[in-house]
């Protein structure tokens, strides 16, 4: 699904809950980096799992408020899974 959606230059991925692990593991993080222009990782979910933002292999840690802003103000379409 990511490959299909990433055909747009402005595609973003938002990782929340257990999805944050994808930005911590080298192989999945590399695939995400190649497929999207922006990877946002929930700082709260990352820290709740005992990780620090400095450990991310891809993306940047952001607060939930920033995620909401992105979804509400900057996206034309949202796909969840």
C-alpha positions in Angstrom: 0.0 0.0 0.0 2.8 2.4 0.8 4.4 2.0 -2.6 1.1 2.8 -4.3 0.4 5.9 -2.1 3.9 7.2 -2.3 3.7 7.9 -6.0 2.7 11.4 -4.9 5.7 13.5 -4.0 4.1 14.8 -0.8 3.1 11.4 0.7 3.6 11.2 4.5 3.6 8.3 6.9 2.5 8.8 10.5 3.6 6.0 12.9 1.6 5.6 16.1 1.3 2.9 18.8 3.2 -0.2 17.9 3.8 1.2 14.4 6.7 3.2 15.9 8.8 0.1 15.8 9.0 0.4 12.0 11.1 3.5 12.4 13.5 1.8 14.9 14.3 -1.3 12.9 16.8 -0.6 10.0 15.2 -2.6 7.2 11.6 -1.3 7.6 12.9 2.2 8.3 14.9 2.1 5.0 11.9 0.9 3.0 9.7 3.7 4.5 12.4 6.3 3.8 12.5 5.3 0.1 8.7 5.2 -0.2 7.7 8.5 1.4 8.8 12.1 1.6 8.0 12.4 5.3 7.9 10.1 8.3 6.4 11.3 11.5 6.7 9.2 14.6 4.6 9.7 17.7 6.9 10.9 20.4 4.5 9.8 23.2 4.2 6.3 21.7 7.9 6.0 21.2 8.7 7.0 24.8 5.9 4.8 26.2 7.8 1.9 24.7 11.0 2.9 26.3 12.8 4.5 23.3 14.3 7.9 22.8 13.9 9.9 19.6 17.6 9.7 19.0 17.2 6.0 18.4 15.1 6.5 15.3 16.5 5.1 12.0 14.0 7.1 10.0 11.7 10.0 10.5 11.3 12.5 13.3 9.5 12.3 16.6 6.6 14.7 16.9 3.9 15.4 19.4 0.3 14.3 18.9 -0.7 18.0 18.3 1.7 18.1 15.3 0.2 14.9 14.0 -3.3 16.3 14.3 -2.3 19.5 12.5 -0.8 17.6 9.7 -3.9 15.5 9.2 -6.4 18.4 9.5 -4.6 21.1 7.7 -2.2 19.6 5.2 -3.6 16.4 3.8 -6.2 15.8 1.1 -6.6 12.1 2.0 -5.9 9.9 5.0 -5.5 6.1 4.8 -5.3 4.1 8.0 -4.4 0.5 8.5 
